[in-house]
Amino acid sequence: EWKSKESSINSQDVLFNAIVQESDETGDYSKFICSFECWVYYTNPTTLDIDSLKIQNAEYQGWFKR
């Protein structure tokens, strides 16, 4: 399992854009697009060696329900 770390010394950037507020029969919500770059880390459970991978030019589309 690869995870990001809040304490990472490597740069991690995020930008929320294209935020649109909408409603439907289930309620109110905000749709968004999130552009980001970050490092993720994997710890081998046997050796405890840590491996890292930089994710670049990534995009996530999602929504928050109010």
Predicted model as a PDB file, atoms N, CA, C, CB and O in Angstrom, pLDDT in the B-factor column:
MODEL        1                                                                  
ATOM      1  N   GLU A   1       0.844  -1.178   0.000  1.00 92.00           N  
ATOM      2  CA  GLU A   1       0.000   0.000   0.000  1.00 92.00           C  
ATOM      3  C   GLU A   1       0.888   1.240   0.000  1.00 92.00           C  
ATOM      4  CB  GLU A   1      -0.959  -0.001   1.219  1.00 92.00           C  
ATOM      5  O   GLU A   1       1.728   1.408   0.884  1.00 92.00           O  
ATOM      6  N   TRP A   2       0.701   2.104  -0.991  1.00 95.00           N  
ATOM      7  CA  TRP A   2       1.461   3.346  -1.112  1.00 95.00           C  
ATOM      8  C   TRP A   2       0.688   4.466  -0.424  1.00 95.00           C  
ATOM      9  CB  TRP A   2       1.734   3.696  -2.608  1.00 95.00           C  
ATOM     10  O   TRP A   2      -0.523   4.591  -0.602  1.00 95.00           O  
ATOM     11  N   LYS A   3       1.396   5.283   0.365  1.00 92.00           N  
ATOM     12  CA  LYS A   3       0.735   6.373   1.107  1.00 92.00           C  
ATOM     13  C   LYS A   3       1.570   7.645   1.012  1.00 92.00           C  
ATOM     14  CB  LYS A   3       0.519   5.980   2.599  1.00 92.00           C  
ATOM     15  O   LYS A   3       2.795   7.595   0.907  1.00 92.00           O  
ATOM     16  N   SER A   4       0.885   8.786   1.050  1.00 89.00           N  
ATOM     17  CA  SER A   4       1.599  10.054   1.153  1.00 89.00           C  
ATOM     18  C   SER A   4       1.891  10.305   2.635  1.00 89.00           C  
ATOM     19  CB  SER A   4       0.768  11.237   0.522  1.00 89.00           C  
ATOM     20  O   SER A   4       1.331   9.640   3.506  1.00 89.00           O  
ATOM     21  N   LYS A   5       2.764  11.261   2.907  1.00 85.00           N  
ATOM     22  CA  LYS A   5       3.118  11.588   4.292  1.00 85.00           C  
ATOM     23  C   LYS A   5       3.036  13.091   4.492  1.00 85.00           C  
ATOM     24  CB  LYS A   5       4.538  11.068   4.646  1.00 85.00           C  
ATOM     25  O   LYS A   5       3.620  13.855   3.723  1.00 85.00           O  
ATOM     26  N   GLU A   6       2.316  13.517   5.515  1.00 82.00           N  
ATOM     27  CA  GLU A   6       2.261  14.947   5.835  1.00 82.00           C  
ATOM     28  C   GLU A   6       3.638  15.476   6.200  1.00 82.00           C  
ATOM     29  CB  GLU A   6       1.279  15.205   6.985  1.00 82.00           C  
ATOM     30  O   GLU A   6       3.926  16.652   5.976  1.00 82.00           O  
ATOM     31  N   SER A   7       4.483  14.637   6.752  1.00 83.00           N  
ATOM     32  CA  SER A   7       5.808  15.067   7.202  1.00 83.00           C  
ATOM     33  C   SER A   7       6.872  14.938   6.116  1.00 83.00           C  
ATOM     34  CB  SER A   7       6.223  14.264   8.410  1.00 83.00           C  
ATOM     35  O   SER A   7       8.061  15.082   6.400  1.00 83.00           O  
ATOM     36  N   SER A   8       6.461  14.666   4.870  1.00 82.00           N  
ATOM     37  CA  SER A   8       7.422  14.500   3.787  1.00 82.00           C  
ATOM     38  C   SER A   8       8.237  15.788   3.594  1.00 82.00           C  
ATOM     39  CB  SER A   8       6.695  14.116   2.477  1.00 82.00           C  
ATOM     40  O   SER A   8       7.687  16.889   3.626  1.00 82.00           O  
ATOM     41  N   ILE A   9       9.546  15.638   3.393  1.00 84.00           N  
ATOM     42  CA  ILE A   9      10.390  16.807   3.130  1.00 84.00           C  
ATOM     43  C   ILE A   9      10.376  17.168   1.640  1.00 84.00           C  
ATOM     44  CB  ILE A   9      11.835  16.541   3.599  1.00 84.00           C  
ATOM     45  O   ILE A   9      10.881  18.218   1.243  1.00 84.00           O  
ATOM     46  N   ASN A  10       9.790  16.283   0.822  1.00 86.00           N  
ATOM     47  CA  ASN A  10       9.668  16.546  -0.610  1.00 86.00           C  
ATOM     48  C   ASN A  10       8.451  17.437  -0.865  1.00 86.00           C  
ATOM     49  CB  ASN A  10       9.552  15.216  -1.409  1.00 86.00           C  
ATOM     50  O   ASN A  10       7.466  17.382  -0.128  1.00 86.00           O  
ATOM     51  N   SER A  11       8.527  18.252  -1.908  1.00 82.00           N  
ATOM     52  CA  SER A  11       7.436  19.182  -2.191  1.00 82.00           C  
ATOM     53  C   SER A  11       6.171  18.436  -2.606  1.00 82.00           C  
ATOM     54  CB  SER A  11       7.848  20.169  -3.287  1.00 82.00           C  
ATOM     55  O   SER A  11       6.223  17.426  -3.308  1.00 82.00           O  
ATOM     56  N   GLN A  12       5.038  18.962  -2.152  1.00 87.00           N  
ATOM     57  CA  GLN A  12       3.735  18.415  -2.488  1.00 87.00           C  
ATOM     58  C   GLN A  12       2.817  19.598  -2.771  1.00 87.00           C  
ATOM     59  CB  GLN A  12       3.169  17.500  -1.336  1.00 87.00           C  
ATOM     60  O   GLN A  12       2.628  20.450  -1.903  1.00 87.00           O  
ATOM     61  N   ASP A  13       2.250  19.662  -3.961  1.00 90.00           N  
ATOM     62  CA  ASP A  13       1.421  20.790  -4.366  1.00 90.00           C  
ATOM     63  C   ASP A  13       0.028  20.319  -4.731  1.00 90.00           C  
ATOM     64  CB  ASP A  13       2.055  21.533  -5.542  1.00 90.00           C  
ATOM     65  O   ASP A  13      -0.154  19.238  -5.292  1.00 90.00           O  
ATOM     66  N   VAL A  14      -0.958  21.151  -4.402  1.00 92.00           N  
ATOM     67  CA  VAL A  14      -2.345  20.846  -4.751  1.00 92.00           C  
ATOM     68  C   VAL A  14      -3.058  22.136  -5.134  1.00 92.00           C  
ATOM     69  CB  VAL A  14      -3.079  20.139  -3.572  1.00 92.00           C  
ATOM     70  O   VAL A  14      -2.816  23.187  -4.541  1.00 92.00           O  
ATOM     71  N   LEU A  15      -3.936  22.050  -6.127  1.00 94.00           N  
ATOM     72  CA  LEU A  15      -4.711  23.200  -6.569  1.00 94.00           C  
ATOM     73  C   LEU A  15      -6.124  22.736  -6.871  1.00 94.00           C  
ATOM     74  CB  LEU A  15      -4.065  23.877  -7.814  1.00 94.00           C  
ATOM     75  O   LEU A  15      -6.335  21.904  -7.753  1.00 94.00           O  
ATOM     76  N   PHE A  16      -7.103  23.280  -6.129  1.00 92.00           N  
ATOM     77  CA  PHE A  16      -8.509  22.994  -6.406  1.00 92.00           C  
ATOM     78  C   PHE A  16      -8.993  24.026  -7.399  1.00 92.00           C  
ATOM     79  CB  PHE A  16      -9.379  23.008  -5.100  1.00 92.00           C  
ATOM     80  O   PHE A  16      -8.835  25.227  -7.178  1.00 92.00           O  
ATOM     81  N   ASN A  17      -9.586  23.568  -8.501  1.00 87.00           N  
ATOM     82  CA  ASN A  17     -10.098  24.492  -9.495  1.00 87.00           C  
ATOM     83  C   ASN A  17     -11.389  23.944 -10.084  1.00 87.00           C  
ATOM     84  CB  ASN A  17      -9.057  24.740 -10.601  1.00 87.00           C  
ATOM     85  O   ASN A  17     -11.801  22.829  -9.763  1.00 87.00           O  
ATOM     86  N   ALA A  18     -12.012  24.713 -10.927  1.00 87.00           N  
ATOM     87  CA  ALA A  18     -13.265  24.319 -11.579  1.00 87.00           C  
ATOM     88  C   ALA A  18     -14.314  23.908 -10.548  1.00 87.00           C  
ATOM     89  CB  ALA A  18     -13.017  23.166 -12.567  1.00 87.00           C  
ATOM     90  O   ALA A  18     -15.021  22.920 -10.747  1.00 87.00           O  
ATOM     91  N   ILE A  19     -14.422  24.659  -9.443  1.00 91.00           N  
ATOM     92  CA  ILE A  19     -15.399  24.344  -8.403  1.00 91.00           C  
ATOM     93  C   ILE A  19     -16.771  24.860  -8.833  1.00 91.00           C  
ATOM     94  CB  ILE A  19     -14.978  24.962  -7.035  1.00 91.00           C  
ATOM     95  O   ILE A  19     -16.934  26.037  -9.154  1.00 91.00           O  
ATOM     96  N   VAL A  20     -17.757  23.954  -8.832  1.00 92.00           N  
ATOM     97  CA  VAL A  20     -19.115  24.288  -9.238  1.00 92.00           C  
ATOM     98  C   VAL A  20     -20.084  23.774  -8.184  1.00 92.00           C  
ATOM     99  CB  VAL A  20     -19.447  23.694 -10.634  1.00 92.00           C  
ATOM    100  O   VAL A  20     -20.026  22.603  -7.807  1.00 92.00           O  
ATOM    101  N   GLN A  21     -20.974  24.638  -7.705  1.00 92.00           N  
ATOM    102  CA  GLN A  21     -21.975  24.221  -6.734  1.00 92.00           C  
ATOM    103  C   GLN A  21     -23.232  23.787  -7.468  1.00 92.00           C  
ATOM    104  CB  GLN A  21     -22.288  25.358  -5.733  1.00 92.00           C  
ATOM    105  O   GLN A  21     -23.711  24.483  -8.364  1.00 92.00           O  
ATOM    106  N   GLU A  22     -23.770  22.620  -7.079  1.00 91.00           N  
ATOM    107  CA  GLU A  22     -24.966  22.077  -7.716  1.00 91.00           C  
ATOM    108  C   GLU A  22     -25.869  21.442  -6.669  1.00 91.00           C  
ATOM    109  CB  GLU A  22     -24.590  21.047  -8.800  1.00 91.00           C  
ATOM    110  O   GLU A  22     -25.460  21.213  -5.530  1.00 91.00           O  
ATOM    111  N   SER A  23     -27.093  21.164  -7.070  1.00 92.00           N  
ATOM    112  CA  SER A  23     -28.068  20.496  -6.207  1.00 92.00           C  
ATOM    113  C   SER A  23     -28.837  19.476  -7.032  1.00 92.00           C  
ATOM    114  CB  SER A  23     -29.039  21.523  -5.551  1.00 92.00           C  
ATOM    115  O   SER A  23     -29.009  19.639  -8.240  1.00 92.00           O  
ATOM    116  N   ASP A  24     -29.299  18.417  -6.362  1.00 90.00           N  
ATOM    117  CA  ASP A  24     -30.206  17.474  -6.988  1.00 90.00           C  
ATOM    118  C   ASP A  24     -31.118  16.927  -5.899  1.00 90.00           C  
ATOM    119  CB  ASP A  24     -29.429  16.326  -7.720  1.00 90.00           C  
ATOM    120  O   ASP A  24     -31.167  17.487  -4.804  1.00 90.00           O  
ATOM    121  N   GLU A  25     -31.837  15.853  -6.173  1.00 90.00           N  
ATOM    122  CA  GLU A  25     -32.797  15.324  -5.197  1.00 90.00           C  
ATOM    123  C   GLU A  25     -32.132  14.790  -3.933  1.00 90.00           C  
ATOM    124  CB  GLU A  25     -33.616  14.227  -5.829  1.00 90.00           C  
ATOM    125  O   GLU A  25     -32.804  14.588  -2.922  1.00 90.00           O  
ATOM    126  N   THR A  26     -30.812  14.557  -3.977  1.00 88.00           N  
ATOM    127  CA  THR A  26     -30.105  14.057  -2.791  1.00 88.00           C  
ATOM    128  C   THR A  26     -29.528  15.182  -1.934  1.00 88.00           C  
ATOM    129  CB  THR A  26     -28.988  13.119  -3.213  1.00 88.00           C  
ATOM    130  O   THR A  26     -29.099  14.929  -0.808  1.00 88.00           O  
ATOM    131  N   GLY A  27     -29.508  16.422  -2.439  1.00 89.00           N  
ATOM    132  CA  GLY A  27     -29.001  17.544  -1.656  1.00 89.00           C  
ATOM    133  C   GLY A  27     -28.055  18.431  -2.433  1.00 89.00           C  
ATOM    134  O   GLY A  27     -27.986  18.374  -3.660  1.00 89.00           O  
ATOM    135  N   ASP A  28     -27.321  19.261  -1.689  1.00 92.00           N  
ATOM    136  CA  ASP A  28     -26.371  20.208  -2.271  1.00 92.00           C  
ATOM    137  C   ASP A  28     -24.971  19.611  -2.257  1.00 92.00           C  
ATOM    138  CB  ASP A  28     -26.394  21.550  -1.506  1.00 92.00           C  
ATOM    139  O   ASP A  28     -24.614  18.860  -1.350  1.00 92.00           O  
ATOM    140  N   TYR A  29     -24.186  19.953  -3.266  1.00 92.00           N  
ATOM    141  CA  TYR A  29     -22.809  19.477  -3.321  1.00 92.00           C  
ATOM    142  C   TYR A  29     -21.970  20.407  -4.188  1.00 92.00           C  
ATOM    143  CB  TYR A  29     -22.752  18.035  -3.862  1.00 92.00           C  
ATOM    144  O   TYR A  29     -22.499  21.215  -4.952  1.00 92.00           O  
ATOM    145  N   SER A  30     -20.654  20.277  -4.055  1.00 93.00           N  
ATOM    146  CA  SER A  30     -19.703  21.040  -4.859  1.00 93.00           C  
ATOM    147  C   SER A  30     -18.845  20.066  -5.650  1.00 93.00           C  
ATOM    148  CB  SER A  30     -18.819  21.965  -3.966  1.00 93.00           C  
ATOM    149  O   SER A  30     -18.182  19.205  -5.070  1.00 93.00           O  
ATOM    150  N   LYS A  31     -18.854  20.197  -6.965  1.00 93.00           N  
ATOM    151  CA  LYS A  31     -17.980  19.412  -7.831  1.00 93.00           C  
ATOM    152  C   LYS A  31     -16.663  20.172  -7.977  1.00 93.00           C  
ATOM    153  CB  LYS A  31     -18.645  19.145  -9.232  1.00 93.00           C  
ATOM    154  O   LYS A  31     -16.647  21.402  -7.930  1.00 93.00           O  
ATOM    155  N   PHE A  32     -15.570  19.449  -8.153  1.00 94.00           N  
ATOM    156  CA  PHE A  32     -14.277  20.110  -8.292  1.00 94.00           C  
ATOM    157  C   PHE A  32     -13.315  19.255  -9.107  1.00 94.00           C  
ATOM    158  CB  PHE A  32     -13.679  20.411  -6.916  1.00 94.00           C  
ATOM    159  O   PHE A  32     -13.516  18.056  -9.301  1.00 94.00           O  
ATOM    160  N   ILE A  33     -12.278  19.910  -9.569  1.00 96.00           N  
ATOM    161  CA  ILE A  33     -11.131  19.236 -10.157  1.00 96.00           C  
ATOM    162  C   ILE A  33      -9.925  19.638  -9.315  1.00 96.00           C  
ATOM    163  CB  ILE A  33     -10.939  19.612 -11.690  1.00 96.00           C  
ATOM    164  O   ILE A  33      -9.733  20.817  -9.019  1.00 96.00           O  
ATOM    165  N   CYS A  34      -9.130  18.673  -8.939  1.00 94.00           N  
ATOM    166  CA  CYS A  34      -7.952  18.910  -8.108  1.00 94.00           C  
ATOM    167  C   CYS A  34      -6.723  18.464  -8.903  1.00 94.00           C  
ATOM    168  CB  CYS A  34      -8.055  18.145  -6.731  1.00 94.00           C  
ATOM    169  O   CYS A  34      -6.604  17.294  -9.267  1.00 94.00           O  
ATOM    170  N   SER A  35      -5.818  19.396  -9.166  1.00 96.00           N  
ATOM    171  CA  SER A  35      -4.546  19.077  -9.820  1.00 96.00           C  
ATOM    172  C   SER A  35      -3.487  18.963  -8.725  1.00 96.00           C  
ATOM    173  CB  SER A  35      -4.149  20.173 -10.897  1.00 96.00           C  
ATOM    174  O   SER A  35      -3.437  19.795  -7.819  1.00 96.00           O  
ATOM    175  N   PHE A  36      -2.641  17.934  -8.807  1.00 94.00           N  
ATOM    176  CA  PHE A  36      -1.660  17.788  -7.731  1.00 94.00           C  
ATOM    177  C   PHE A  36      -0.403  17.057  -8.175  1.00 94.00           C  
ATOM    178  CB  PHE A  36      -2.280  17.057  -6.568  1.00 94.00           C  
ATOM    179  O   PHE A  36      -0.375  16.356  -9.187  1.00 94.00           O  
ATOM    180  N   GLU A  37       0.631  17.255  -7.374  1.00 94.00           N  
ATOM    181  CA  GLU A  37       1.881  16.510  -7.449  1.00 94.00           C  
ATOM    182  C   GLU A  37       2.253  16.139  -6.025  1.00 94.00           C  
ATOM    183  CB  GLU A  37       3.025  17.340  -8.152  1.00 94.00           C  
ATOM    184  O   GLU A  37       2.141  16.962  -5.117  1.00 94.00           O  
ATOM    185  N   CYS A  38       2.690  14.918  -5.828  1.00 92.00           N  
ATOM    186  CA  CYS A  38       3.091  14.513  -4.480  1.00 92.00           C  
ATOM    187  C   CYS A  38       4.001  13.292  -4.549  1.00 92.00           C  
ATOM    188  CB  CYS A  38       1.852  14.211  -3.607  1.00 92.00           C  
ATOM    189  O   CYS A  38       4.154  12.659  -5.594  1.00 92.00           O  
ATOM    190  N   TRP A  39       4.590  12.989  -3.421  1.00 93.00           N  
ATOM    191  CA  TRP A  39       5.394  11.782  -3.275  1.00 93.00           C  
ATOM    192  C   TRP A  39       4.572  10.782  -2.471  1.00 93.00           C  
ATOM    193  CB  TRP A  39       6.775  12.082  -2.581  1.00 93.00           C  
ATOM    194  O   TRP A  39       3.878  11.156  -1.526  1.00 93.00           O  
ATOM    195  N   VAL A  40       4.656   9.510  -2.853  1.00 95.00           N  
ATOM    196  CA  VAL A  40       4.038   8.447  -2.074  1.00 95.00           C  
ATOM    197  C   VAL A  40       5.126   7.463  -1.670  1.00 95.00           C  
ATOM    198  CB  VAL A  40       2.903   7.736  -2.878  1.00 95.00           C  
ATOM    199  O   VAL A  40       6.162   7.352  -2.325  1.00 95.00           O  
ATOM    200  N   TYR A  41       4.868   6.751  -0.574  1.00 95.00           N  
ATOM    201  CA  TYR A  41       5.887   5.889   0.017  1.00 95.00           C  
ATOM    202  C   TYR A  41       5.322   4.504   0.309  1.00 95.00           C  
ATOM    203  CB  TYR A  41       6.441   6.517   1.303  1.00 95.00           C  
ATOM    204  O   TYR A  41       4.149   4.347   0.648  1.00 95.00           O  
ATOM    205  N   TYR A  42       6.181   3.514   0.168  1.00 97.00           N  
ATOM    206  CA  TYR A  42       5.823   2.131   0.477  1.00 97.00           C  
ATOM    207  C   TYR A  42       6.867   1.565   1.428  1.00 97.00           C  
ATOM    208  CB  TYR A  42       5.720   1.266  -0.821  1.00 97.00           C  
ATOM    209  O   TYR A  42       8.068   1.660   1.176  1.00 97.00           O  
ATOM    210  N   THR A  43       6.400   0.978   2.518  1.00 95.00           N  
ATOM    211  CA  THR A  43       7.307   0.316   3.458  1.00 95.00           C  
ATOM    212  C   THR A  43       7.149  -1.187   3.316  1.00 95.00           C  
ATOM    213  CB  THR A  43       7.029   0.763   4.923  1.00 95.00           C  
ATOM    214  O   THR A  43       6.066  -1.729   3.532  1.00 95.00           O  
ATOM    215  N   ASN A  44       8.245  -1.864   2.948  1.00 95.00           N  
ATOM    216  CA  ASN A  44       8.222  -3.314   2.820  1.00 95.00           C  
ATOM    217  C   ASN A  44       8.015  -3.907   4.218  1.00 95.00           C  
ATOM    218  CB  ASN A  44       9.546  -3.850   2.159  1.00 95.00           C  
ATOM    219  O   ASN A  44       8.815  -3.648   5.118  1.00 95.00           O  
ATOM    220  N   PRO A  45       6.958  -4.696   4.412  1.00 95.00           N  
ATOM    221  CA  PRO A  45       6.668  -5.217   5.756  1.00 95.00           C  
ATOM    222  C   PRO A  45       7.710  -6.199   6.287  1.00 95.00           C  
ATOM    223  CB  PRO A  45       5.331  -5.887   5.750  1.00 95.00           C  
ATOM    224  O   PRO A  45       7.809  -6.394   7.498  1.00 95.00           O  
ATOM    225  N   THR A  46       8.477  -6.813   5.411  1.00 96.00           N  
ATOM    226  CA  THR A  46       9.486  -7.781   5.840  1.00 96.00           C  
ATOM    227  C   THR A  46      10.807  -7.110   6.179  1.00 96.00           C  
ATOM    228  CB  THR A  46       9.703  -8.825   4.761  1.00 96.00           C  
ATOM    229  O   THR A  46      11.378  -7.346   7.244  1.00 96.00           O  
ATOM    230  N   THR A  47      11.295  -6.262   5.255  1.00 97.00           N  
ATOM    231  CA  THR A  47      12.611  -5.648   5.437  1.00 97.00           C  
ATOM    232  C   THR A  47      12.547  -4.260   6.061  1.00 97.00           C  
ATOM    233  CB  THR A  47      13.320  -5.565   4.116  1.00 97.00           C  
ATOM    234  O   THR A  47      13.557  -3.748   6.542  1.00 97.00           O  
ATOM    235  N   LEU A  48      11.353  -3.643   6.056  1.00 96.00           N  
ATOM    236  CA  LEU A  48      11.128  -2.267   6.512  1.00 96.00           C  
ATOM    237  C   LEU A  48      11.840  -1.234   5.648  1.00 96.00           C  
ATOM    238  CB  LEU A  48      11.584  -2.120   7.945  1.00 96.00           C  
ATOM    239  O   LEU A  48      11.964  -0.075   6.041  1.00 96.00           O  
ATOM    240  N   ASP A  49      12.313  -1.654   4.456  1.00 96.00           N  
ATOM    241  CA  ASP A  49      12.875  -0.705   3.497  1.00 96.00           C  
ATOM    242  C   ASP A  49      11.755   0.173   2.965  1.00 96.00           C  
ATOM    243  CB  ASP A  49      13.602  -1.441   2.334  1.00 96.00           C  
ATOM    244  O   ASP A  49      10.630  -0.287   2.768  1.00 96.00           O  
ATOM    245  N   ILE A  50      12.070   1.437   2.737  1.00 93.00           N  
ATOM    246  CA  ILE A  50      11.077   2.390   2.241  1.00 93.00           C  
ATOM    247  C   ILE A  50      11.404   2.751   0.804  1.00 93.00           C  
ATOM    248  CB  ILE A  50      11.029   3.663   3.128  1.00 93.00           C  
ATOM    249  O   ILE A  50      12.541   3.099   0.483  1.00 93.00           O  
ATOM    250  N   ASP A  51      10.407   2.665  -0.052  1.00 96.00           N  
ATOM    251  CA  ASP A  51      10.544   3.044  -1.454  1.00 96.00           C  
ATOM    252  C   ASP A  51       9.662   4.262  -1.687  1.00 96.00           C  
ATOM    253  CB  ASP A  51      10.155   1.862  -2.416  1.00 96.00           C  
ATOM    254  O   ASP A  51       8.650   4.428  -1.006  1.00 96.00           O  
ATOM    255  N   SER A  52      10.029   5.113  -2.636  1.00 94.00           N  
ATOM    256  CA  SER A  52       9.237   6.319  -2.907  1.00 94.00           C  
ATOM    257  C   SER A  52       8.989   6.475  -4.396  1.00 94.00           C  
ATOM    258  CB  SER A  52       9.944   7.568  -2.358  1.00 94.00           C  
ATOM    259  O   SER A  52       9.729   5.949  -5.228  1.00 94.00           O  
ATOM    260  N   LEU A  53       7.928   7.210  -4.715  1.00 95.00           N  
ATOM    261  CA  LEU A  53       7.530   7.431  -6.096  1.00 95.00           C  
ATOM    262  C   LEU A  53       6.910   8.818  -6.190  1.00 95.00           C  
ATOM    263  CB  LEU A  53       6.534   6.330  -6.587  1.00 95.00           C  
ATOM    264  O   LEU A  53       6.058   9.172  -5.374  1.00 95.00           O  
ATOM    265  N   LYS A  54       7.331   9.611  -7.180  1.00 95.00           N  
ATOM    266  CA  LYS A  54       6.759  10.938  -7.361  1.00 95.00           C  
ATOM    267  C   LYS A  54       5.620  10.863  -8.377  1.00 95.00           C  
ATOM    268  CB  LYS A  54       7.843  11.951  -7.820  1.00 95.00           C  
ATOM    269  O   LYS A  54       5.798  10.381  -9.495  1.00 95.00           O  
ATOM    270  N   ILE A  55       4.454  11.346  -7.968  1.00 95.00           N  
ATOM    271  CA  ILE A  55       3.304  11.436  -8.867  1.00 95.00           C  
ATOM    272  C   ILE A  55       3.290  12.861  -9.409  1.00 95.00           C  
ATOM    273  CB  ILE A  55       1.942  11.073  -8.131  1.00 95.00           C  
ATOM    274  O   ILE A  55       3.261  13.817  -8.634  1.00 95.00           O  
ATOM    275  N   GLN A  56       3.310  13.012 -10.742  1.00 95.00           N  
ATOM    276  CA  GLN A  56       3.370  14.326 -11.364  1.00 95.00           C  
ATOM    277  C   GLN A  56       2.164  14.551 -12.279  1.00 95.00           C  
ATOM    278  CB  GLN A  56       4.674  14.482 -12.153  1.00 95.00           C  
ATOM    279  O   GLN A  56       1.626  13.616 -12.871  1.00 95.00           O  
ATOM    280  N   ASN A  57       1.759  15.820 -12.374  1.00 95.00           N  
ATOM    281  CA  ASN A  57       0.679  16.223 -13.284  1.00 95.00           C  
ATOM    282  C   ASN A  57      -0.574  15.364 -13.123  1.00 95.00           C  
ATOM    283  CB  ASN A  57       1.160  16.151 -14.722  1.00 95.00           C  
ATOM    284  O   ASN A  57      -1.204  14.987 -14.111  1.00 95.00           O  
ATOM    285  N   ALA A  58      -0.929  15.059 -11.886  1.00 96.00           N  
ATOM    286  CA  ALA A  58      -2.105  14.230 -11.619  1.00 96.00           C  
ATOM    287  C   ALA A  58      -3.353  15.097 -11.511  1.00 96.00           C  
ATOM    288  CB  ALA A  58      -1.912  13.412 -10.328  1.00 96.00           C  
ATOM    289  O   ALA A  58      -3.278  16.288 -11.211  1.00 96.00           O  
ATOM    290  N   GLU A  59      -4.504  14.472 -11.764  1.00 96.00           N  
ATOM    291  CA  GLU A  59      -5.772  15.185 -11.679  1.00 96.00           C  
ATOM    292  C   GLU A  59      -6.803  14.262 -11.058  1.00 96.00           C  
ATOM    293  CB  GLU A  59      -6.237  15.680 -13.077  1.00 96.00           C  
ATOM    294  O   GLU A  59      -6.895  13.084 -11.404  1.00 96.00           O  
ATOM    295  N   TYR A  60      -7.585  14.819 -10.127  1.00 95.00           N  
ATOM    296  CA  TYR A  60      -8.648  14.070  -9.481  1.00 95.00           C  
ATOM    297  C   TYR A  60      -9.933  14.867  -9.612  1.00 95.00           C  
ATOM    298  CB  TYR A  60      -8.315  13.779  -7.989  1.00 95.00           C  
ATOM    299  O   TYR A  60      -9.950  16.062  -9.319  1.00 95.00           O  
ATOM    300  N   GLN A  61     -11.009  14.224 -10.047  1.00 95.00           N  
ATOM    301  CA  GLN A  61     -12.305  14.879 -10.135  1.00 95.00           C  
ATOM    302  C   GLN A  61     -13.200  14.269  -9.065  1.00 95.00           C  
ATOM    303  CB  GLN A  61     -12.934  14.728 -11.564  1.00 95.00           C  
ATOM    304  O   GLN A  61     -13.307  13.048  -8.958  1.00 95.00           O  
ATOM    305  N   GLY A  62     -13.841  15.122  -8.276  1.00 93.00           N  
ATOM    306  CA  GLY A  62     -14.673  14.620  -7.191  1.00 93.00           C  
ATOM    307  C   GLY A  62     -15.727  15.616  -6.782  1.00 93.00           C  
ATOM    308  O   GLY A  62     -15.983  16.601  -7.474  1.00 93.00           O  
ATOM    309  N   TRP A  63     -16.339  15.340  -5.636  1.00 89.00           N  
ATOM    310  CA  TRP A  63     -17.378  16.222  -5.127  1.00 89.00           C  
ATOM    311  C   TRP A  63     -17.440  16.120  -3.610  1.00 89.00           C  
ATOM    312  CB  TRP A  63     -18.746  15.877  -5.752  1.00 89.00           C  
ATOM    313  O   TRP A  63     -17.076  15.101  -3.023  1.00 89.00           O  
ATOM    314  N   PHE A  64     -17.908  17.199  -2.988  1.00 88.00           N  
ATOM    315  CA  PHE A  64     -18.182  17.242  -1.547  1.00 88.00           C  
ATOM    316  C   PHE A  64     -19.676  17.413  -1.377  1.00 88.00           C  
ATOM    317  CB  PHE A  64     -17.391  18.402  -0.831  1.00 88.00           C  
ATOM    318  O   PHE A  64     -20.272  18.296  -1.993  1.00 88.00           O  
ATOM    319  N   LYS A  65     -20.293  16.582  -0.551  1.00 85.00           N  
ATOM    320  CA  LYS A  65     -21.697  16.744  -0.262  1.00 85.00           C  
ATOM    321  C   LYS A  65     -21.848  17.637   0.957  1.00 85.00           C  
ATOM    322  CB  LYS A  65     -22.376  15.382  -0.041  1.00 85.00           C  
ATOM    323  O   LYS A  65     -21.121  17.500   1.940  1.00 85.00           O  
ATOM    324  N   ARG A  66     -22.787  18.535   0.878  1.00 74.00           N  
ATOM    325  CA  ARG A  66     -23.004  19.473   1.976  1.00 74.00           C  
ATOM    326  C   ARG A  66     -23.904  18.905   3.024  1.00 74.00           C  
ATOM    327  CB  ARG A  66     -23.578  20.756   1.469  1.00 74.00           C  
ATOM    328  O   ARG A  66     -24.189  19.571   4.020  1.00 74.00           O  
TER     329      ARG A  66                                                      
ENDMDL                                                                          
END                                                                             
